[in-house]
Amino acid sequence: MKNPNMSFPVIFLSIVLAVVSAPSAVHAQGTVLDTKGRPVRAGEPYYVLPADGNGGGLRHESRATFHPRPCPHGVVQAQFPGSLGDPVTFSPWNSKLGFVPASTNLTIEFSPDSSSCPDQPLVWTSAFSAWLRGSYVSTGGEVGREGSWFNILEDGGGGYKILHSRSGDQVGIFDDHLADARVVVLGFRPLRVKFEMAYETTDELLKKTG
């Protein structure tokens, strides 16, 4: 005859193991990973690089392609593979998360620097360009504002795609041959990306800021 007193410890242990292991499973399946396979951390700086190695990382700058004013900046892709671009930080809508989950609203913001637009936020948003006849990715957004939400989705082979949440358009690249620039736009030639942690060593940080 089975001892009924032995059943409770076994059941209790099973419940504890299930609760402990569940977050790990969700973390492994739904978390954005960096180039070394580690979870991307919220609030930490990362370079956004092309997954196929074609060109450099993403950065912000002023161009007439966007608008006649110097600010806010637009987002472009550096031409050369050796250029990492400007680091960004990710802020998921759930600020309690220490990592960046895939397929959820978040804001993307360039790390503070000596920008020529010191009074302009460096949060990504969308803007319209008459020259491009479409929308592009611009700075000047606001954390928590609908137009500044983006999503990061897995795209296979270690690559990711970034979607603008409100429009559903994927972040892509438009080659502006007149301006000799690769403009980061919405809904045109999708860009697969990967994320490389910035400033992993003190030497790299000093090199970037020095």
C-alpha positions as CSV (number, residue, x, y, z in Angstrom):
1,M,0.0,0.0,0.0
2,K,1.4,3.4,-1.0
3,N,2.1,5.8,1.9
4,P,0.0,8.9,1.4
5,N,2.5,11.0,3.4
6,M,5.2,10.3,0.7
7,S,3.1,11.9,-2.1
8,F,3.1,15.4,-0.9
9,P,6.9,15.9,-0.9
10,V,7.1,14.5,-4.4
11,I,4.3,16.7,-5.8
12,F,5.8,19.8,-4.0
13,L,9.2,19.1,-5.5
14,S,7.8,18.7,-9.0
15,I,6.0,22.1,-8.7
16,V,9.1,23.8,-7.4
17,L,11.2,22.4,-10.3
18,A,8.6,23.5,-12.9
19,V,8.5,27.1,-11.5
20,V,12.3,27.4,-11.4
21,S,12.8,26.0,-14.9
22,A,10.0,27.9,-16.6
23,P,11.7,31.4,-16.6
24,S,14.9,29.8,-18.0
25,A,13.0,28.3,-20.9
26,V,11.2,31.6,-21.7
27,H,14.5,33.4,-21.4
28,A,16.3,31.1,-23.8
29,Q,13.5,31.1,-26.5
30,G,12.4,34.7,-26.4
31,T,15.4,36.8,-25.7
32,V,17.5,38.8,-28.2
33,L,21.1,37.6,-28.3
34,D,24.3,39.5,-29.1
35,T,27.0,38.3,-31.5
36,K,28.5,36.1,-28.7
37,G,25.2,34.4,-27.9
38,R,24.6,36.3,-24.7
39,P,21.2,38.0,-23.8
40,V,21.1,41.6,-24.9
41,R,20.8,43.7,-21.7
42,A,18.4,46.6,-21.4
43,G,20.1,49.9,-20.9
44,E,23.5,48.6,-22.1
45,P,25.2,50.0,-25.2
46,Y,25.3,47.9,-28.4
47,Y,26.3,48.4,-32.0
48,V,23.7,47.6,-34.6
49,L,25.5,45.9,-37.4
50,P,24.4,44.3,-40.7
51,A,24.1,40.5,-40.2
52,D,25.5,39.9,-43.7
53,G,28.6,42.1,-43.1
54,N,27.7,44.3,-46.0
55,G,28.6,47.8,-44.8
56,G,29.1,49.2,-41.3
57,G,27.0,49.9,-38.3
58,L,24.1,52.3,-37.8
59,R,24.8,55.9,-36.7
60,H,23.0,59.3,-36.7
61,E,23.9,62.4,-38.7
62,S,22.4,65.5,-40.3
63,R,21.7,65.3,-44.1
64,A,19.7,67.4,-46.5
65,T,18.1,64.1,-47.6
66,F,16.1,64.2,-44.5
67,H,15.1,67.8,-44.2
68,P,16.7,71.3,-44.6
69,R,17.2,71.7,-40.9
70,P,20.3,70.4,-39.1
71,C,18.2,68.7,-36.3
72,P,16.9,66.2,-35.6
73,H,19.3,63.7,-37.1
74,G,18.4,60.9,-39.4
75,V,19.8,57.3,-39.1
76,V,22.2,56.1,-41.7
77,Q,24.4,53.0,-42.2
78,A,28.2,53.5,-42.3
79,Q,29.7,52.7,-45.7
80,F,32.7,50.6,-44.6
81,P,32.4,47.2,-42.7
82,G,35.1,48.3,-40.2
83,S,33.0,51.2,-39.0
84,L,30.9,50.1,-36.0
85,G,28.6,53.2,-36.0
86,D,27.1,54.7,-32.9
87,P,26.0,52.5,-30.0
88,V,22.4,52.3,-28.9
89,T,20.5,51.2,-25.8
90,F,17.2,49.3,-25.7
91,S,14.4,50.0,-23.3
92,P,11.6,47.4,-23.3
93,W,8.1,48.7,-22.4
94,N,8.4,46.5,-19.3
95,S,11.1,48.4,-17.5
96,K,11.5,45.6,-14.9
97,L,13.1,43.3,-17.4
98,G,16.9,43.3,-17.3
99,F,17.1,41.8,-20.8
100,V,15.6,42.6,-24.2
101,P,12.8,40.2,-25.2
102,A,12.0,39.6,-28.9
103,S,8.7,40.6,-30.4
104,T,7.8,43.2,-27.8
105,N,7.6,47.0,-27.9
106,L,10.8,48.8,-27.0
107,T,12.5,52.1,-27.6
108,I,15.9,52.4,-29.2
109,E,18.1,55.3,-28.3
110,F,21.6,56.3,-29.4
111,S,24.0,56.7,-26.5
112,P,24.6,60.4,-25.5
113,D,27.6,61.9,-27.3
114,S,28.8,65.3,-28.5
115,S,26.0,65.6,-30.9
116,S,25.4,68.8,-32.8
117,C,21.8,68.6,-31.6
118,P,22.3,68.7,-27.8
119,D,18.7,69.6,-27.1
120,Q,17.3,66.8,-29.3
121,P,16.6,63.4,-27.8
122,L,18.4,60.6,-29.6
123,V,15.4,58.2,-29.4
124,W,14.5,56.5,-32.7
125,T,11.2,57.4,-34.3
126,S,9.8,57.7,-37.9
127,A,9.6,60.8,-40.0
128,F,8.5,61.6,-43.6
129,S,10.9,62.8,-46.3
130,A,9.6,64.4,-49.5
131,W,12.9,63.7,-51.1
132,L,12.7,60.0,-50.3
133,R,8.9,60.0,-50.8
134,G,8.6,57.8,-47.8
135,S,9.4,57.4,-44.1
136,Y,12.8,57.1,-42.6
137,V,14.2,56.4,-39.2
138,S,15.0,59.7,-37.3
139,T,16.1,60.7,-33.9
140,G,13.9,63.1,-31.9
141,G,11.5,60.5,-30.6
142,E,10.2,60.1,-27.0
143,V,10.4,57.2,-24.7
144,G,7.0,55.6,-24.2
145,R,5.4,57.4,-27.2
146,E,3.6,55.2,-29.7
147,G,5.5,56.5,-32.7
148,S,8.8,55.6,-31.0
149,W,8.0,51.9,-30.4
150,F,10.0,49.3,-32.3
151,N,10.1,45.5,-32.3
152,I,13.0,43.1,-32.7
153,L,12.2,39.8,-34.4
154,E,14.3,36.7,-35.0
155,D,15.1,36.3,-38.7
156,G,17.1,33.1,-38.7
157,G,20.8,32.4,-39.0
158,G,21.6,34.6,-36.0
159,G,20.1,37.7,-37.6
160,Y,17.2,39.9,-36.5
161,K,14.9,42.3,-38.2
162,I,13.6,45.5,-36.6
163,L,10.0,46.6,-37.2
164,H,8.4,50.0,-36.5
165,S,5.5,49.0,-34.2
166,R,2.9,51.5,-35.3
167,S,3.3,51.1,-39.1
168,G,4.4,47.5,-39.1
169,D,7.1,48.4,-41.7
170,Q,10.5,46.8,-41.4
171,V,13.7,48.9,-41.0
172,G,15.6,48.8,-44.3
173,I,18.2,50.6,-46.4
174,F,17.8,53.0,-49.3
175,D,21.0,53.8,-51.3
176,D,20.9,57.6,-51.9
177,H,23.5,57.7,-54.7
178,L,23.3,61.5,-55.0
179,A,24.3,62.0,-51.4
180,D,26.5,58.9,-51.3
181,A,24.7,57.6,-48.3
182,R,22.8,54.5,-47.1
183,V,19.7,55.9,-45.5
184,V,17.8,53.8,-42.9
185,V,14.2,53.9,-44.0
186,L,10.9,52.0,-43.4
187,G,9.5,49.5,-45.8
188,F,12.3,49.3,-48.3
189,R,15.0,46.6,-48.8
190,P,14.9,45.0,-45.4
191,L,18.0,45.1,-43.3
192,R,19.0,42.0,-41.2
193,V,21.0,43.1,-38.2
194,K,23.0,41.7,-35.3
195,F,24.0,43.3,-32.0
196,E,27.5,43.6,-30.7
197,M,28.1,44.8,-27.2
198,A,30.0,48.1,-27.1
199,Y,32.9,49.0,-24.7
200,E,33.6,45.5,-23.5
201,T,37.1,46.6,-22.4
202,T,38.4,49.8,-20.8
203,D,40.7,50.3,-23.8
204,E,37.8,50.3,-26.2
205,L,35.9,52.8,-24.1
206,L,38.9,55.1,-23.9
207,K,39.5,54.8,-27.6
208,K,35.9,55.8,-28.4
209,T,35.7,58.7,-26.0
210,G,39.3,59.9,-26.4
